[in-house]
Amino acid sequence: MPSDVLSPQALNRATLARQLLLTREKMTVPRAIEHLVGLQAQLARPPYLALWSRLQGFQRDQLTKLALKRELARGTMMRGTLHLMTAKDYLRYRGLFMPLLAAAMRSVLKERATALDLPALLATAKPFLEEQPRTFEEVRAHLLTHHVGGDERAMGFATRMLLPLVQVPEEGLEWGWPGNAGFTLAESWLGEKLSTDEDASPLVLRYLAAFGPATVADMQAWSGIKPLKDAFEKVRGQLVEFRDEKKRVLFDLPKAPRPPEDTPAPVRFLPDFDNLILSHADRTRVVPEAHRALLSTKNLRVLNVFLVDGRTAGTWTTERKKGAATLVCNAFDPLKKPVRDALVQEGEDLLRFSDPDAAKVAVTFAK
């Protein structure tokens, strides 16, 4: 039976340690992405910023070169959203998410999905995408020529969710992928077949290494896969158990870091949709309840956030004017001078990374 109770502060510090946010780690880019079980990549820029905040001396060409060498893959994975994975992890786990992605497609399209001839649709799309990378504007136009009068958007969405695809990087771009990147078949691009293993229990161990201690519900929120109770049961003998202050059972790896509660946590800037914010059913270990509604827009975009003492303390944006780059902090509550000074230093360093051509960098506070 679980005995030790972990406070919210203990959970916070453990999660920050797993997320490489207590100190910048000396770790290779593939190792970091693998440890984190991928990085949210709805846009091209966030993985670069996420790694800059987590790794010593990270340079953007380290990521771009790996993507061009096909050692990384950007495709639809957890929660039906785009993630940047190592090629090995994409091939290992993409098949595991197929039922989730099919269910998500049906949930979004509803009766529009039943009107689609899915086998015929995918048979049309697959060779077209295999021939060369295609944008989804091109995919939808191609599908309409073969399925005249079809639901263009529904056909495109079904193709995107049901075929294992990756977005193709391009040389010479600031963030590795164009805004309207082309897609191609993952197996063709990566040169290997997807795994057909449907056992989620190995992924439980990977999740806990990156996000633990955590409940079954936490991993379900991160992955989108439900239920996962049986997967946890398969590896329960390899785990230790705790409780949180609400008496929920938390699972963890025996040797995973659980730092003391008084471990210092430096200020950090995180990009939109960062893993830290989206990977637990109960986010209060890093997101105070009063902040939760402030972290996303009406169209569900999760904003850039900054951390103070390991918890969300505000959002941030950047501006470029006449060669100057400015990072604007919008704090949720008043900040003490030492905290503001630390944010200025970290923010200026971030701007030198993200806007290396800027003649001047500055950090300001909206309030």
PyMOL commands that set and color helices and strands:
alter all, ss='L'
color gray80, all
select helices_A, chain A and resi 8-18+29-35+46-52+60-68+78-80+87-109+111-114+118-131+136-146+152-162+186-190+201-211+216-223+229-234+236-238+275-278+283-285+289-294+337-354
alter helices_A, ss='H'
color red, helices_A
select strands_A, chain A and resi 5-6+39-40+72-76+82-86+165-167+183-185+240-244+249-252+268-270+305-308+311-321+324-331+360-365
alter strands_A, ss='S'
color yellow, strands_A
deselect
rebuild
show_as cartoon
